[in-house]
Amino acid sequence: MRKAIQFVGVYLIASGISGVIDHVWYQPIMGIVLNAFHRVVLPRLDFLDGYEIFANLTVSAVGVVVVLAAEPWGRS
C-alpha cells in the first residue's frame, strides 16, 4: 500500500511541474496524462483564474507531502 501512495505522490509532483511547463510553454510529452489537472480542472475553477502556476505548484507540493507521509518513520 505504501508504494501505491508513493506512486500517487510522484504522479502529483510530475503533474504539477508539467502543468507549470504547459502554462508557460507547450508541453508535448504525455500532455494528456500529466496535464489533466491543468487542462481539465483549472479552467472550470473561476477563482483560480490568473493563479494557474501557483495552483500547479500547490499540486506538486501536495505530492511531496504525500511521498514524505508514505515514508516509514522510525526505521533505520
mmCIF file of the N, C-alpha and C atoms, coordinates in Angstrom:
data_MODEL
# 
_entry.id   MODEL 
# 
loop_
_atom_site.group_PDB 
_atom_site.id 
_atom_site.type_symbol 
_atom_site.label_atom_id 
_atom_site.label_alt_id 
_atom_site.label_comp_id 
_atom_site.label_asym_id 
_atom_site.label_entity_id 
_atom_site.label_seq_id 
_atom_site.pdbx_PDB_ins_code 
_atom_site.Cartn_x 
_atom_site.Cartn_y 
_atom_site.Cartn_z 
_atom_site.occupancy 
_atom_site.B_iso_or_equiv 
_atom_site.pdbx_formal_charge 
_atom_site.auth_seq_id 
_atom_site.auth_comp_id 
_atom_site.auth_asym_id 
_atom_site.auth_atom_id 
_atom_site.pdbx_PDB_model_num 
ATOM 1   N N  . MET A 1 1  ? 0.824   -1.194 0.000   1.00 0.00 ? 1  MET A N  1 
ATOM 2   C CA . MET A 1 1  ? 0.000   0.000  0.000   1.00 0.00 ? 1  MET A CA 1 
ATOM 3   C C  . MET A 1 1  ? 0.867   1.257  0.000   1.00 0.00 ? 1  MET A C  1 
ATOM 4   N N  . ARG A 1 2  ? 1.996   1.192  0.675   1.00 0.00 ? 2  ARG A N  1 
ATOM 5   C CA . ARG A 1 2  ? 2.879   2.346  0.744   1.00 0.00 ? 2  ARG A CA 1 
ATOM 6   C C  . ARG A 1 2  ? 3.391   2.735  -0.642  1.00 0.00 ? 2  ARG A C  1 
ATOM 7   N N  . LYS A 1 3  ? 3.701   1.732  -1.455  1.00 0.00 ? 3  LYS A N  1 
ATOM 8   C CA . LYS A 1 3  ? 4.217   2.003  -2.801  1.00 0.00 ? 3  LYS A CA 1 
ATOM 9   C C  . LYS A 1 3  ? 3.149   2.662  -3.668  1.00 0.00 ? 3  LYS A C  1 
ATOM 10  N N  . ALA A 1 4  ? 1.897   2.263  -3.505  1.00 0.00 ? 4  ALA A N  1 
ATOM 11  C CA . ALA A 1 4  ? 0.817   2.883  -4.270  1.00 0.00 ? 4  ALA A CA 1 
ATOM 12  C C  . ALA A 1 4  ? 0.650   4.352  -3.883  1.00 0.00 ? 4  ALA A C  1 
ATOM 13  N N  . ILE A 1 5  ? 0.738   4.638  -2.599  1.00 0.00 ? 5  ILE A N  1 
ATOM 14  C CA . ILE A 1 5  ? 0.625   6.020  -2.135  1.00 0.00 ? 5  ILE A CA 1 
ATOM 15  C C  . ILE A 1 5  ? 1.811   6.844  -2.627  1.00 0.00 ? 5  ILE A C  1 
ATOM 16  N N  . GLN A 1 6  ? 2.989   6.261  -2.605  1.00 0.00 ? 6  GLN A N  1 
ATOM 17  C CA . GLN A 1 6  ? 4.167   6.964  -3.126  1.00 0.00 ? 6  GLN A CA 1 
ATOM 18  C C  . GLN A 1 6  ? 4.029   7.213  -4.626  1.00 0.00 ? 6  GLN A C  1 
ATOM 19  N N  . PHE A 1 7  ? 3.461   6.262  -5.359  1.00 0.00 ? 7  PHE A N  1 
ATOM 20  C CA . PHE A 1 7  ? 3.241   6.452  -6.795  1.00 0.00 ? 7  PHE A CA 1 
ATOM 21  C C  . PHE A 1 7  ? 2.290   7.614  -7.049  1.00 0.00 ? 7  PHE A C  1 
ATOM 22  N N  . VAL A 1 8  ? 1.228   7.701  -6.265  1.00 0.00 ? 8  VAL A N  1 
ATOM 23  C CA . VAL A 1 8  ? 0.294   8.829  -6.407  1.00 0.00 ? 8  VAL A CA 1 
ATOM 24  C C  . VAL A 1 8  ? 1.009   10.143 -6.112  1.00 0.00 ? 8  VAL A C  1 
ATOM 25  N N  . GLY A 1 9  ? 1.854   10.161 -5.107  1.00 0.00 ? 9  GLY A N  1 
ATOM 26  C CA . GLY A 1 9  ? 2.608   11.368 -4.782  1.00 0.00 ? 9  GLY A CA 1 
ATOM 27  C C  . GLY A 1 9  ? 3.560   11.768 -5.893  1.00 0.00 ? 9  GLY A C  1 
ATOM 28  N N  . VAL A 1 10 ? 4.252   10.796 -6.463  1.00 0.00 ? 10 VAL A N  1 
ATOM 29  C CA . VAL A 1 10 ? 5.167   11.096 -7.571  1.00 0.00 ? 10 VAL A CA 1 
ATOM 30  C C  . VAL A 1 10 ? 4.385   11.589 -8.780  1.00 0.00 ? 10 VAL A C  1 
ATOM 31  N N  . TYR A 1 11 ? 3.201   10.996 -9.031  1.00 0.00 ? 11 TYR A N  1 
ATOM 32  C CA . TYR A 1 11 ? 2.363   11.475 -10.120 1.00 0.00 ? 11 TYR A CA 1 
ATOM 33  C C  . TYR A 1 11 ? 1.932   12.926 -9.890  1.00 0.00 ? 11 TYR A C  1 
ATOM 34  N N  . LEU A 1 12 ? 1.554   13.259 -8.652  1.00 0.00 ? 12 LEU A N  1 
ATOM 35  C CA . LEU A 1 12 ? 1.159   14.632 -8.355  1.00 0.00 ? 12 LEU A CA 1 
ATOM 36  C C  . LEU A 1 12 ? 2.315   15.609 -8.552  1.00 0.00 ? 12 LEU A C  1 
ATOM 37  N N  . ILE A 1 13 ? 3.507   15.210 -8.160  1.00 0.00 ? 13 ILE A N  1 
ATOM 38  C CA . ILE A 1 13 ? 4.687   16.055 -8.374  1.00 0.00 ? 13 ILE A CA 1 
ATOM 39  C C  . ILE A 1 13 ? 4.896   16.288 -9.860  1.00 0.00 ? 13 ILE A C  1 
ATOM 40  N N  . ALA A 1 14 ? 4.896   15.206 -10.638 1.00 0.00 ? 14 ALA A N  1 
ATOM 41  C CA . ALA A 1 14 ? 5.110   15.322 -12.084 1.00 0.00 ? 14 ALA A CA 1 
ATOM 42  C C  . ALA A 1 14 ? 3.985   16.097 -12.754 1.00 0.00 ? 14 ALA A C  1 
ATOM 43  N N  . SER A 1 15 ? 2.759   15.898 -12.296 1.00 0.00 ? 15 SER A N  1 
ATOM 44  C CA . SER A 1 15 ? 1.621   16.596 -12.873 1.00 0.00 ? 15 SER A CA 1 
ATOM 45  C C  . SER A 1 15 ? 1.687   18.099 -12.599 1.00 0.00 ? 15 SER A C  1 
ATOM 46  N N  . GLY A 1 16 ? 2.074   18.472 -11.402 1.00 0.00 ? 16 GLY A N  1 
ATOM 47  C CA . GLY A 1 16 ? 2.182   19.899 -11.076 1.00 0.00 ? 16 GLY A CA 1 
ATOM 48  C C  . GLY A 1 16 ? 3.282   20.588 -11.854 1.00 0.00 ? 16 GLY A C  1 
ATOM 49  N N  . ILE A 1 17 ? 4.432   19.947 -11.948 1.00 0.00 ? 17 ILE A N  1 
ATOM 50  C CA . ILE A 1 17 ? 5.541   20.535 -12.706 1.00 0.00 ? 17 ILE A CA 1 
ATOM 51  C C  . ILE A 1 17 ? 5.190   20.601 -14.183 1.00 0.00 ? 17 ILE A C  1 
ATOM 52  N N  . SER A 1 18 ? 4.558   19.553 -14.701 1.00 0.00 ? 18 SER A N  1 
ATOM 53  C CA . SER A 1 18 ? 4.154   19.538 -16.102 1.00 0.00 ? 18 SER A CA 1 
ATOM 54  C C  . SER A 1 18 ? 3.100   20.608 -16.382 1.00 0.00 ? 18 SER A C  1 
ATOM 55  N N  . GLY A 1 19 ? 2.220   20.847 -15.424 1.00 0.00 ? 19 GLY A N  1 
ATOM 56  C CA . GLY A 1 19 ? 1.219   21.900 -15.593 1.00 0.00 ? 19 GLY A CA 1 
ATOM 57  C C  . GLY A 1 19 ? 1.845   23.283 -15.664 1.00 0.00 ? 19 GLY A C  1 
ATOM 58  N N  . VAL A 1 20 ? 2.878   23.520 -14.869 1.00 0.00 ? 20 VAL A N  1 
ATOM 59  C CA . VAL A 1 20 ? 3.588   24.803 -14.936 1.00 0.00 ? 20 VAL A CA 1 
ATOM 60  C C  . VAL A 1 20 ? 4.265   24.944 -16.298 1.00 0.00 ? 20 VAL A C  1 
ATOM 61  N N  . ILE A 1 21 ? 4.911   23.877 -16.746 1.00 0.00 ? 21 ILE A N  1 
ATOM 62  C CA . ILE A 1 21 ? 5.566   23.924 -18.059 1.00 0.00 ? 21 ILE A CA 1 
ATOM 63  C C  . ILE A 1 21 ? 4.532   24.145 -19.149 1.00 0.00 ? 21 ILE A C  1 
ATOM 64  N N  . ASP A 1 22 ? 3.369   23.490 -19.050 1.00 0.00 ? 22 ASP A N  1 
ATOM 65  C CA . ASP A 1 22 ? 2.320   23.647 -20.049 1.00 0.00 ? 22 ASP A CA 1 
ATOM 66  C C  . ASP A 1 22 ? 1.754   25.064 -20.037 1.00 0.00 ? 22 ASP A C  1 
ATOM 67  N N  . HIS A 1 23 ? 1.695   25.684 -18.874 1.00 0.00 ? 23 HIS A N  1 
ATOM 68  C CA . HIS A 1 23 ? 1.171   27.048 -18.795 1.00 0.00 ? 23 HIS A CA 1 
ATOM 69  C C  . HIS A 1 23 ? 2.153   28.055 -19.388 1.00 0.00 ? 23 HIS A C  1 
ATOM 70  N N  . VAL A 1 24 ? 3.429   27.860 -19.121 1.00 0.00 ? 24 VAL A N  1 
ATOM 71  C CA . VAL A 1 24 ? 4.446   28.793 -19.607 1.00 0.00 ? 24 VAL A CA 1 
ATOM 72  C C  . VAL A 1 24 ? 4.801   28.509 -21.068 1.00 0.00 ? 24 VAL A C  1 
ATOM 73  N N  . TRP A 1 25 ? 4.883   27.228 -21.390 1.00 0.00 ? 25 TRP A N  1 
ATOM 74  C CA . TRP A 1 25 ? 5.308   26.804 -22.716 1.00 0.00 ? 25 TRP A CA 1 
ATOM 75  C C  . TRP A 1 25 ? 4.607   25.494 -23.011 1.00 0.00 ? 25 TRP A C  1 
ATOM 76  N N  . TYR A 1 26 ? 4.277   25.202 -24.247 1.00 0.00 ? 26 TYR A N  1 
ATOM 77  C CA . TYR A 1 26 ? 3.520   23.999 -24.605 1.00 0.00 ? 26 TYR A CA 1 
ATOM 78  C C  . TYR A 1 26 ? 4.255   22.725 -24.198 1.00 0.00 ? 26 TYR A C  1 
ATOM 79  N N  . GLN A 1 27 ? 3.551   21.782 -23.592 1.00 0.00 ? 27 GLN A N  1 
ATOM 80  C CA . GLN A 1 27 ? 4.125   20.518 -23.117 1.00 0.00 ? 27 GLN A CA 1 
ATOM 81  C C  . GLN A 1 27 ? 3.690   19.385 -24.046 1.00 0.00 ? 27 GLN A C  1 
ATOM 82  N N  . PRO A 1 28 ? 4.561   18.937 -24.945 1.00 0.00 ? 28 PRO A N  1 
ATOM 83  C CA . PRO A 1 28 ? 4.156   17.885 -25.883 1.00 0.00 ? 28 PRO A CA 1 
ATOM 84  C C  . PRO A 1 28 ? 4.300   16.467 -25.343 1.00 0.00 ? 28 PRO A C  1 
ATOM 85  N N  . ILE A 1 29 ? 5.044   16.258 -24.258 1.00 0.00 ? 29 ILE A N  1 
ATOM 86  C CA . ILE A 1 29 ? 5.338   14.914 -23.767 1.00 0.00 ? 29 ILE A CA 1 
ATOM 87  C C  . ILE A 1 29 ? 4.288   14.493 -22.747 1.00 0.00 ? 29 ILE A C  1 
ATOM 88  N N  . MET A 1 30 ? 3.531   13.463 -23.058 1.00 0.00 ? 30 MET A N  1 
ATOM 89  C CA . MET A 1 30 ? 2.493   12.909 -22.178 1.00 0.00 ? 30 MET A CA 1 
ATOM 90  C C  . MET A 1 30 ? 1.550   13.991 -21.656 1.00 0.00 ? 30 MET A C  1 
ATOM 91  N N  . GLY A 1 31 ? 1.200   14.936 -22.497 1.00 0.00 ? 31 GLY A N  1 
ATOM 92  C CA . GLY A 1 31 ? 0.362   16.048 -22.072 1.00 0.00 ? 31 GLY A CA 1 
ATOM 93  C C  . GLY A 1 31 ? -1.009  15.637 -21.595 1.00 0.00 ? 31 GLY A C  1 
ATOM 94  N N  . ILE A 1 32 ? -1.637  14.667 -22.250 1.00 0.00 ? 32 ILE A N  1 
ATOM 95  C CA . ILE A 1 32 ? -2.986  14.262 -21.862 1.00 0.00 ? 32 ILE A CA 1 
ATOM 96  C C  . ILE A 1 32 ? -3.000  13.589 -20.491 1.00 0.00 ? 32 ILE A C  1 
ATOM 97  N N  . VAL A 1 33 ? -1.903  12.937 -20.131 1.00 0.00 ? 33 VAL A N  1 
ATOM 98  C CA . VAL A 1 33 ? -1.841  12.244 -18.840 1.00 0.00 ? 33 VAL A CA 1 
ATOM 99  C C  . VAL A 1 33 ? -1.404  13.193 -17.730 1.00 0.00 ? 33 VAL A C  1 
ATOM 100 N N  . LEU A 1 34 ? -0.313  13.904 -17.961 1.00 0.00 ? 34 LEU A N  1 
ATOM 101 C CA . LEU A 1 34 ? 0.253   14.739 -16.907 1.00 0.00 ? 34 LEU A CA 1 
ATOM 102 C C  . LEU A 1 34 ? -0.459  16.073 -16.735 1.00 0.00 ? 34 LEU A C  1 
ATOM 103 N N  . ASN A 1 35 ? -1.138  16.559 -17.755 1.00 0.00 ? 35 ASN A N  1 
ATOM 104 C CA . ASN A 1 35 ? -1.748  17.880 -17.663 1.00 0.00 ? 35 ASN A CA 1 
ATOM 105 C C  . ASN A 1 35 ? -3.258  17.826 -17.488 1.00 0.00 ? 35 ASN A C  1 
ATOM 106 N N  . ALA A 1 36 ? -3.776  16.742 -16.977 1.00 0.00 ? 36 ALA A N  1 
ATOM 107 C CA . ALA A 1 36 ? -5.222  16.633 -16.782 1.00 0.00 ? 36 ALA A CA 1 
ATOM 108 C C  . ALA A 1 36 ? -5.719  17.709 -15.814 1.00 0.00 ? 36 ALA A C  1 
ATOM 109 N N  . PHE A 1 37 ? -5.002  17.936 -14.723 1.00 0.00 ? 37 PHE A N  1 
ATOM 110 C CA . PHE A 1 37 ? -5.409  18.968 -13.765 1.00 0.00 ? 37 PHE A CA 1 
ATOM 111 C C  . PHE A 1 37 ? -5.375  20.345 -14.412 1.00 0.00 ? 37 PHE A C  1 
ATOM 112 N N  . HIS A 1 38 ? -4.309  20.612 -15.158 1.00 0.00 ? 38 HIS A N  1 
ATOM 113 C CA . HIS A 1 38 ? -4.133  21.937 -15.762 1.00 0.00 ? 38 HIS A CA 1 
ATOM 114 C C  . HIS A 1 38 ? -5.144  22.194 -16.882 1.00 0.00 ? 38 HIS A C  1 
ATOM 115 N N  . ARG A 1 39 ? -5.446  21.185 -17.678 1.00 0.00 ? 39 ARG A N  1 
ATOM 116 C CA . ARG A 1 39 ? -6.314  21.382 -18.843 1.00 0.00 ? 39 ARG A CA 1 
ATOM 117 C C  . ARG A 1 39 ? -7.780  21.122 -18.572 1.00 0.00 ? 39 ARG A C  1 
ATOM 118 N N  . VAL A 1 40 ? -8.101  20.330 -17.549 1.00 0.00 ? 40 VAL A N  1 
ATOM 119 C CA . VAL A 1 40 ? -9.496  19.971 -17.300 1.00 0.00 ? 40 VAL A CA 1 
ATOM 120 C C  . VAL A 1 40 ? -10.051 20.668 -16.053 1.00 0.00 ? 40 VAL A C  1 
ATOM 121 N N  . VAL A 1 41 ? -9.310  20.639 -14.966 1.00 0.00 ? 41 VAL A N  1 
ATOM 122 C CA . VAL A 1 41 ? -9.837  21.147 -13.699 1.00 0.00 ? 41 VAL A CA 1 
ATOM 123 C C  . VAL A 1 41 ? -9.705  22.666 -13.592 1.00 0.00 ? 41 VAL A C  1 
ATOM 124 N N  . LEU A 1 42 ? -8.527  23.202 -13.880 1.00 0.00 ? 42 LEU A N  1 
ATOM 125 C CA . LEU A 1 42 ? -8.290  24.641 -13.691 1.00 0.00 ? 42 LEU A CA 1 
ATOM 126 C C  . LEU A 1 42 ? -9.223  25.543 -14.495 1.00 0.00 ? 42 LEU A C  1 
ATOM 127 N N  . PRO A 1 43 ? -9.544  25.239 -15.755 1.00 0.00 ? 43 PRO A N  1 
ATOM 128 C CA . PRO A 1 43 ? -10.468 26.129 -16.467 1.00 0.00 ? 43 PRO A CA 1 
ATOM 129 C C  . PRO A 1 43 ? -11.870 26.176 -15.864 1.00 0.00 ? 43 PRO A C  1 
ATOM 130 N N  . ARG A 1 44 ? -12.249 25.168 -15.105 1.00 0.00 ? 44 ARG A N  1 
ATOM 131 C CA . ARG A 1 44 ? -13.580 25.121 -14.501 1.00 0.00 ? 44 ARG A CA 1 
ATOM 132 C C  . ARG A 1 44 ? -13.649 25.825 -13.147 1.00 0.00 ? 44 ARG A C  1 
ATOM 133 N N  . LEU A 1 45 ? -12.514 26.177 -12.585 1.00 0.00 ? 45 LEU A N  1 
ATOM 134 C CA . LEU A 1 45 ? -12.478 26.862 -11.290 1.00 0.00 ? 45 LEU A CA 1 
ATOM 135 C C  . LEU A 1 45 ? -12.174 28.341 -11.512 1.00 0.00 ? 45 LEU A C  1 
ATOM 136 N N  . ASP A 1 46 ? -13.215 29.144 -11.482 1.00 0.00 ? 46 ASP A N  1 
ATOM 137 C CA . ASP A 1 46 ? -13.060 30.564 -11.793 1.00 0.00 ? 46 ASP A CA 1 
ATOM 138 C C  . ASP A 1 46 ? -12.201 31.308 -10.780 1.00 0.00 ? 46 ASP A C  1 
ATOM 139 N N  . PHE A 1 47 ? -12.204 30.892 -9.521  1.00 0.00 ? 47 PHE A N  1 
ATOM 140 C CA . PHE A 1 47 ? -11.430 31.622 -8.516  1.00 0.00 ? 47 PHE A CA 1 
ATOM 141 C C  . PHE A 1 47 ? -9.920  31.423 -8.685  1.00 0.00 ? 47 PHE A C  1 
ATOM 142 N N  . LEU A 1 48 ? -9.503  30.441 -9.499  1.00 0.00 ? 48 LEU A N  1 
ATOM 143 C CA . LEU A 1 48 ? -8.078  30.238 -9.768  1.00 0.00 ? 48 LEU A CA 1 
ATOM 144 C C  . LEU A 1 48 ? -7.635  30.907 -11.067 1.00 0.00 ? 48 LEU A C  1 
ATOM 145 N N  . ASP A 1 49 ? -8.507  31.673 -11.665 1.00 0.00 ? 49 ASP A N  1 
ATOM 146 C CA . ASP A 1 49 ? -8.163  32.356 -12.907 1.00 0.00 ? 49 ASP A CA 1 
ATOM 147 C C  . ASP A 1 49 ? -7.045  33.372 -12.634 1.00 0.00 ? 49 ASP A C  1 
ATOM 148 N N  . GLY A 1 50 ? -5.924  33.187 -13.312 1.00 0.00 ? 50 GLY A N  1 
ATOM 149 C CA . GLY A 1 50 ? -4.756  34.026 -13.105 1.00 0.00 ? 50 GLY A CA 1 
ATOM 150 C C  . GLY A 1 50 ? -3.759  33.447 -12.119 1.00 0.00 ? 50 GLY A C  1 
ATOM 151 N N  . TYR A 1 51 ? -4.129  32.371 -11.441 1.00 0.00 ? 51 TYR A N  1 
ATOM 152 C CA . TYR A 1 51 ? -3.261  31.733 -10.453 1.00 0.00 ? 51 TYR A CA 1 
ATOM 153 C C  . TYR A 1 51 ? -2.920  30.296 -10.854 1.00 0.00 ? 51 TYR A C  1 
ATOM 154 N N  . GLU A 1 52 ? -2.863  30.024 -12.149 1.00 0.00 ? 52 GLU A N  1 
ATOM 155 C CA . GLU A 1 52 ? -2.642  28.667 -12.627 1.00 0.00 ? 52 GLU A CA 1 
ATOM 156 C C  . GLU A 1 52 ? -1.282  28.121 -12.206 1.00 0.00 ? 52 GLU A C  1 
ATOM 157 N N  . ILE A 1 53 ? -0.255  28.949 -12.254 1.00 0.00 ? 53 ILE A N  1 
ATOM 158 C CA . ILE A 1 53 ? 1.086   28.490 -11.881 1.00 0.00 ? 53 ILE A CA 1 
ATOM 159 C C  . ILE A 1 53 ? 1.123   28.139 -10.396 1.00 0.00 ? 53 ILE A C  1 
ATOM 160 N N  . PHE A 1 54 ? 0.532   28.983 -9.563  1.00 0.00 ? 54 PHE A N  1 
ATOM 161 C CA . PHE A 1 54 ? 0.501   28.705 -8.126  1.00 0.00 ? 54 PHE A CA 1 
ATOM 162 C C  . PHE A 1 54 ? -0.315  27.444 -7.824  1.00 0.00 ? 54 PHE A C  1 
ATOM 163 N N  . ALA A 1 55 ? -1.403  27.239 -8.548  1.00 0.00 ? 55 ALA A N  1 
ATOM 164 C CA . ALA A 1 55 ? -2.223  26.038 -8.338  1.00 0.00 ? 55 ALA A CA 1 
ATOM 165 C C  . ALA A 1 55 ? -1.445  24.781 -8.709  1.00 0.00 ? 55 ALA A C  1 
ATOM 166 N N  . ASN A 1 56 ? -0.712  24.832 -9.818  1.00 0.00 ? 56 ASN A N  1 
ATOM 167 C CA . ASN A 1 56 ? 0.087   23.674 -10.219 1.00 0.00 ? 56 ASN A CA 1 
ATOM 168 C C  . ASN A 1 56 ? 1.247   23.429 -9.258  1.00 0.00 ? 56 ASN A C  1 
ATOM 169 N N  . LEU A 1 57 ? 1.858   24.480 -8.771  1.00 0.00 ? 57 LEU A N  1 
ATOM 170 C CA . LEU A 1 57 ? 2.927   24.306 -7.782  1.00 0.00 ? 57 LEU A CA 1 
ATOM 171 C C  . LEU A 1 57 ? 2.372   23.751 -6.467  1.00 0.00 ? 57 LEU A C  1 
ATOM 172 N N  . THR A 1 58 ? 1.140   24.102 -6.138  1.00 0.00 ? 58 THR A N  1 
ATOM 173 C CA . THR A 1 58 ? 0.489   23.549 -4.954  1.00 0.00 ? 58 THR A CA 1 
ATOM 174 C C  . THR A 1 58 ? 0.238   22.052 -5.129  1.00 0.00 ? 58 THR A C  1 
ATOM 175 N N  . VAL A 1 59 ? -0.147  21.642 -6.346  1.00 0.00 ? 59 VAL A N  1 
ATOM 176 C CA . VAL A 1 59 ? -0.319  20.214 -6.621  1.00 0.00 ? 59 VAL A CA 1 
ATOM 177 C C  . VAL A 1 59 ? 1.012   19.487 -6.419  1.00 0.00 ? 59 VAL A C  1 
ATOM 178 N N  . SER A 1 60 ? 2.109   20.087 -6.883  1.00 0.00 ? 60 SER A N  1 
ATOM 179 C CA . SER A 1 60 ? 3.429   19.486 -6.676  1.00 0.00 ? 60 SER A CA 1 
ATOM 180 C C  . SER A 1 60 ? 3.781   19.415 -5.194  1.00 0.00 ? 60 SER A C  1 
ATOM 181 N N  . ALA A 1 61 ? 3.476   20.466 -4.451  1.00 0.00 ? 61 ALA A N  1 
ATOM 182 C CA . ALA A 1 61 ? 3.767   20.472 -3.016  1.00 0.00 ? 61 ALA A CA 1 
ATOM 183 C C  . ALA A 1 61 ? 2.949   19.403 -2.293  1.00 0.00 ? 61 ALA A C  1 
ATOM 184 N N  . VAL A 1 62 ? 1.706   19.217 -2.677  1.00 0.00 ? 62 VAL A N  1 
ATOM 185 C CA . VAL A 1 62 ? 0.890   18.156 -2.082  1.00 0.00 ? 62 VAL A CA 1 
ATOM 186 C C  . VAL A 1 62 ? 1.489   16.795 -2.411  1.00 0.00 ? 62 VAL A C  1 
ATOM 187 N N  . GLY A 1 63 ? 2.010   16.644 -3.618  1.00 0.00 ? 63 GLY A N  1 
ATOM 188 C CA . GLY A 1 63 ? 2.677   15.403 -3.982  1.00 0.00 ? 63 GLY A CA 1 
ATOM 189 C C  . GLY A 1 63 ? 3.887   15.119 -3.120  1.00 0.00 ? 63 GLY A C  1 
ATOM 190 N N  . VAL A 1 64 ? 4.671   16.145 -2.836  1.00 0.00 ? 64 VAL A N  1 
ATOM 191 C CA . VAL A 1 64 ? 5.837   15.977 -1.961  1.00 0.00 ? 64 VAL A CA 1 
ATOM 192 C C  . VAL A 1 64 ? 5.385   15.562 -0.567  1.00 0.00 ? 64 VAL A C  1 
ATOM 193 N N  . VAL A 1 65 ? 4.331   16.170 -0.060  1.00 0.00 ? 65 VAL A N  1 
ATOM 194 C CA . VAL A 1 65 ? 3.818   15.815 1.269   1.00 0.00 ? 65 VAL A CA 1 
ATOM 195 C C  . VAL A 1 65 ? 3.326   14.370 1.283   1.00 0.00 ? 65 VAL A C  1 
ATOM 196 N N  . VAL A 1 66 ? 2.654   13.947 0.222   1.00 0.00 ? 66 VAL A N  1 
ATOM 197 C CA . VAL A 1 66 ? 2.159   12.564 0.152   1.00 0.00 ? 66 VAL A CA 1 
ATOM 198 C C  . VAL A 1 66 ? 3.317   11.574 0.131   1.00 0.00 ? 66 VAL A C  1 
ATOM 199 N N  . VAL A 1 67 ? 4.351   11.868 -0.651  1.00 0.00 ? 67 VAL A N  1 
ATOM 200 C CA . VAL A 1 67 ? 5.513   10.980 -0.713  1.00 0.00 ? 67 VAL A CA 1 
ATOM 201 C C  . VAL A 1 67 ? 6.203   10.914 0.651   1.00 0.00 ? 67 VAL A C  1 
ATOM 202 N N  . LEU A 1 68 ? 6.379   12.058 1.287   1.00 0.00 ? 68 LEU A N  1 
ATOM 203 C CA . LEU A 1 68 ? 7.024   12.068 2.595   1.00 0.00 ? 68 LEU A CA 1 
ATOM 204 C C  . LEU A 1 68 ? 6.173   11.388 3.660   1.00 0.00 ? 68 LEU A C  1 
ATOM 205 N N  . ALA A 1 69 ? 4.861   11.527 3.564   1.00 0.00 ? 69 ALA A N  1 
ATOM 206 C CA . ALA A 1 69 ? 3.983   10.890 4.543   1.00 0.00 ? 69 ALA A CA 1 
ATOM 207 C C  . ALA A 1 69 ? 3.973   9.375  4.377   1.00 0.00 ? 69 ALA A C  1 
ATOM 208 N N  . ALA A 1 70 ? 4.243   8.891  3.176   1.00 0.00 ? 70 ALA A N  1 
ATOM 209 C CA . ALA A 1 70 ? 4.252   7.448  2.932   1.00 0.00 ? 70 ALA A CA 1 
ATOM 210 C C  . ALA A 1 70 ? 5.576   6.796  3.314   1.00 0.00 ? 70 ALA A C  1 
ATOM 211 N N  . GLU A 1 71 ? 6.582   7.596  3.604   1.00 0.00 ? 71 GLU A N  1 
ATOM 212 C CA . GLU A 1 71 ? 7.879   7.049  4.012   1.00 0.00 ? 71 GLU A CA 1 
ATOM 213 C C  . GLU A 1 71 ? 7.763   6.462  5.416   1.00 0.00 ? 71 GLU A C  1 
ATOM 214 N N  . PRO A 1 72 ? 8.441   5.355  5.654   1.00 0.00 ? 72 PRO A N  1 
ATOM 215 C CA . PRO A 1 72 ? 8.410   4.780  7.010   1.00 0.00 ? 72 PRO A CA 1 
ATOM 216 C C  . PRO A 1 72 ? 9.250   5.629  7.971   1.00 0.00 ? 72 PRO A C  1 
ATOM 217 N N  . TRP A 1 73 ? 8.685   5.970  9.095   1.00 0.00 ? 73 TRP A N  1 
ATOM 218 C CA . TRP A 1 73 ? 9.386   6.772  10.098  1.00 0.00 ? 73 TRP A CA 1 
ATOM 219 C C  . TRP A 1 73 ? 9.815   5.863  11.233  1.00 0.00 ? 73 TRP A C  1 
ATOM 220 N N  . GLY A 1 74 ? 10.973  6.132  11.785  1.00 0.00 ? 74 GLY A N  1 
ATOM 221 C CA . GLY A 1 74 ? 11.429  5.388  12.940  1.00 0.00 ? 74 GLY A CA 1 
ATOM 222 C C  . GLY A 1 74 ? 12.256  4.156  12.630  1.00 0.00 ? 74 GLY A C  1 
ATOM 223 N N  . ARG A 1 75 ? 12.385  3.831  11.367  1.00 0.00 ? 75 ARG A N  1 
ATOM 224 C CA . ARG A 1 75 ? 13.217  2.686  10.993  1.00 0.00 ? 75 ARG A CA 1 
ATOM 225 C C  . ARG A 1 75 ? 14.582  3.168  10.555  1.00 0.00 ? 75 ARG A C  1 
ATOM 226 N N  . SER A 1 76 ? 15.586  2.404  10.869  1.00 0.00 ? 76 SER A N  1 
ATOM 227 C CA . SER A 1 76 ? 16.950  2.780  10.478  1.00 0.00 ? 76 SER A CA 1 
ATOM 228 C C  . SER A 1 76 ? 17.441  1.897  9.364   1.00 0.00 ? 76 SER A C  1 
# 
